[in-house]
């Protein structure tokens, strides 16, 4: 539990703690998780203000027809009204475009596989929004499945007990300064418990399904978004082992390493194994999982270590994507922010631009981007 105590007193042999009331900004989306987070903090007696961040730009809205804010905001208003929590709607549209959307487009244009959610948390929710509210609030709370612990003045990011819902992967770019104000009221719970709380609180969105998709696209298909901003540029699909031209793609930016679907080739399954961005070529293979196609090592650069100091352990847990899968990897440090990772087995989805996130005994240490290098045996 994220609880602060200001004093202890003894009465009749029992120790009692006095809860410190904090002024907390609660980021609320209209989903169950952030709504339960708000209600738990209210139950604890904190001084709350809810904030809904508007991030959609008009270009993206034109794809959907119906404004995604309307339904979300209707739930947010109802949740806040139940317990008289003031609500502010804040425009983060320009910051979102500059810090997240433009980054995503640039990464895709360069042939990388970006993760906008990482930058959304680092640069917007715990970045531009921090700047927006200044020092008025003690903490900024969200509905993430993660935990913050403080040890000797150092803030540590710990995994949620719900290994499927755990969202430390998406928070691994945060700094000590950002962590010092972050609060995750549901981080100690499993999803089923959060649903139970939603029923107990009689939340209007208690039966609402979890949202899917990357943060700023929501229901919009990624290919449609990329086509709008980068267009199409036909190029060759080449079998990597033989050099045979198998067909035509719409543009290398529509494909990522390890991709199986969407190639439109017969005689498969075919997998994307490499991209030549200079010549707009997508290389594919049918023997992607063959023993001679080693995909168990990669380079990571531009590392962010949450503690501010690079770890020294040579064996760390590593995640290559959100989810419960955690590799026990060997790590060789080249510099404080550059390292080589060796996995115990192949992973078909190692792609430049993706984030590798590192763990040690349930603590998220930080993350870095997989940097380009020619894959072995191609």
Buried (B, 14 or more C-beta within 10 A) or exposed (E): EBEBEEEEEEEEEEEEEEEEEBEBBBBBBBBBBBBBBBBBBBEBEBEBBBBBBBBBBEEBBEEEEEEBBEEBBEBBBBBBEBEEBEBEEBEBBEBBBEBBBEBBBEBBBEBBBBBBBBBBBBBBBBBBBBEBBEEEBBBBBBBBBBBBEEEEEBBBBBBBBBEEBBBBBBBBBBBBEBBBBBBBBBBBBBBEBBBBBBEEBEBBBBEBEEBEEBBBBBEBEBEEBBBBBBEEEEBBBBBBBEEEEBBEBBBBBBBBBBBEEEBEBEEEEBBBBBBBBEEBBBBBBBEBEEEEBEBBBBBBBEBBBBBEEBBEEEEBBBBBEBEEEBBEBBBEBEEEBBBBBBBEEBBBBBBBBBBBBBBEEBBBBBBBBBBBEEBEEE
